Amino acid sequence: MIMLKDIKNDLRNLARRDKANTLQRFFKTGPGEYGEGDKFIGVMVPDVRQVSQKYKALELKEVLELLRSPFHEERLCALFILLEQYKKGDSKKQKQIFDLYLKNYKYINNWDLIDLTAPRIVGAYLTDKPKDILYKLAKSKNLWQRRVAILATFQFIYEGKSSETIKISKILLHDEHDLIQKAVGWMLREMGKRVDENILLQFLDQHSAVMPRTMLRYAIERLPEPKRQYYLKKTRSKV
């Protein structure tokens, strides 16, 4: 029988104090920062992923308990287990995991936790379903819900679809948080790369003058230099 203490012990056997200090600075855990209060034990992502593979059969109720841990790496391990179970699960299991993911958003509370899992759980589940929940999340006051909304569209981009990325980018166009500006710009860039660059250019022609500069820079990163300069000169935003 898999016990949570076994998972936690395995993670701590891989932990390094110097890495914990570095990660706490990197993920902005200080007072007033976006990751305020988060705790790290110092385990790197590949090692967390390896532990999650070992315990991928963990019961959902125990995965949920792990997800509610105060330690970042334990929450990440729980999310990797959910991701693995989602991929192998039937439609009923996938619905359970999707619901669990959205109901426990307060524990999915940093950009890496979202970026590594939201496309393959939230986006994957909604592929052939109404996308209303994404628009609700995009309008949330919660930073992490807004990031889930735009990152979920990465799955649609993989499938060659751009409409949801465009619509949610418009909702988030004037978002003041740099983590949203970066995420929107990143998804626009990937849409241009993987779906159709002309769709990206059309979006930029319409919105580049008012986009936050951080968002714009991410979106145009793969364009030829003359195009990049053209859009940079158009923007009036100083953000």
N, C-alpha and C positions, 0 to 999 in steps of 0.2 A: 504494500500500500504506500502510495506517494504521500509524504508528509511535508507540510509547508516548511518545517524546520530544516528538512533536508535541502530544499531549494535555497533557503537563506544561508545555510552553512556552506553550500557550494559557492554561492556568490561571495561570501566573506573570505573564503579560501583564495579567491582571485583578486581580492581587494588590495589596493595600495593607498596608504594615507596621503602620499604626495599627489597622486592622481585625484583623490577626493578634493583636495584643496584647489587644484587647478580647475576641476570641473565646476566647483561651486563658484569660482570667479567667472568662468566662461559662460555659465548659464544664468548669470546675474541674480544671485540669491541674496544679495544684500538688502538692507532696508530701503523701501521705495522702488526697488528694481522689479522687473516683471516676474522673476522667479523667487521673489522674497520668501525666505523661510525653508526653501527646499533643502533636502539633506542628501549628501552623496557618500558612498562608502569607497568609491574609487575603482569601479570595474568598467572596462572599456566595452563598447558596443559588441564587437565580435565575440567576446567572452560571455556577455549576457545572452546573446543569441544561442551560443552553444549550450548553455545551461537550459534555456527554454526548450531546445530540441530534446534534451534528456527527459524533461518533465512535461512534454506536450500532451500527455493523456490526463493531466490534472483535471479534477472535477470542476465544473464552472463555479460552484459556490466557493471553492478554495481559490480559484483564479481571481474571483472578485475580492476575496480577503487580501490576496497579495497585491491587487491593484490599489487597494486602500492603504497601502503601506506609506509611512512618512519618507521612505528612502526611494530616491529616483530610480535606481537600478532595479529595485524590486518591482516597481510599477512598470518599468520597461519590459522586464521579463514576463510579467503577466500579460502585457499587450502582445508580445511576440507569441506567447502560447495561444492567445485568442486568435491571432492571425493564422497560425498553423491549423487550429481547429476549424476556423472559418473555411479555409481552402479545402479541407477534407470533409466538411460537414454537408449534410443534406439541407434542403430548403428550410426545414424547421429549426435546425441547429443554427443556420446562418441568421435566421430572424432573431433567435435568442441572443446571439452575439452582437448583432446590430443594435438591438434594444439596450442591451447591457452597456455597450459602448457609449451610447448617447445619454443614458440615464446617469452615467458616472463621469461626466465630463470634468467635474471639478478635480478629479484625480489624474486626468489627462491634461496636464497643466504646464507643459513646456513645448517648445516648437519641435524638438526632436521626437517626442512621444507621438505627436500628431503626424509629422511628416512621414514617419516610418510605418504608420498604420492606417491613417484615415483614407488614403486612396484605395487600399486593398480590402477595407472593411466597409466603410460608409459608401464610398464611390462604387465599389463592386456590387454591394447590395442594391443600390439604387439604379443600376445600369438599365434595367428593363422595367423600372417603376417610376411613378410620379416623383418629381424632384422638389416638391413644396417645402420639405423640411430644410433643404439647403438654403432657401431664401429666408426662412425664419432664422436660421443660424447666422446668416450673413448680416442680419439686422440686429443681432443680439448686442447687448452692452458688454458681454463677456468676450475678452480678447481671444481666448482659445476656441470658443464656438465659432467666431468669425474665421479663424484660421482653418478650422475643420471644414467650413463651407467651401472655401476656395481650394484647399488641398484635395478635397474629395473629387474635384473635377479633373484631377490628374489622371484618374482611371478612365474618364471619358476621352481625354486627349489620347491616351494609349490606344483607344478604340477608333481614333480618327474623327472624333466629334468635337466641335468647338462651341456650340451654342450656349451651354451652361457656363463655361468659362467666361464667355463674353458677358452674359447677363449678370453673373455674380461680380465680375470685375467692375461693372458699372455701379452696382450697389456700393462697393467698397472703394470707389474711385477717390473719394476725399477723406478716407480714413486717416487719422492722425498718427496712428501707431506705426513705427517703422517695421515691426514684425509683420504687419498686414501689408504695408507697402511693398516690402520685399517679396512676400508670398504671391501677391497679385502680379507683380512684374515678372516673377519667375514663371508662373503659370502662363502668362501671355507669351513669354519667350518660348516656352516649350510648345505651346499651341502653334506658334509660327514655324518652329522647327519640325514638329511631328505631323501637323495637319496641313496647314497652308499658310505660307508667309504672307500672301495677299490679304488674308483675313486680319492678321496682325497689323499690317500697314493701314488697312481701312480703319481699324480701331484707333491707331495712333493719329491718323489724319483728323479724326473726329475729336480726340480727347487729349492729345499730348500737350496742348497749351495749358491745360489746367491740372494735369497729373502731378502729384508730388514727385519731385525730382528723383528721389530714391526709387520709386516705382518705375519711373520712366527709364532710368539707367539699367535696371534689371531687365526690363522688357526689350530694350534695343541692343543688348549685349552682343548678340550674334549677327547683327546687321552689318553690312559694309560700312566702313568709316564715313564716307560721304553722307549716307543715310542717317547714321548716328548723329553726326553734327547738325544735320538738317532739323531733326526732331529736338535736339538739345537747344537749338537757337529759338525754336518755336515756343518752348515752355515759358510761362510767366511765373511758375511756382518757385518759391525759394525754399520749400520744405526739403 
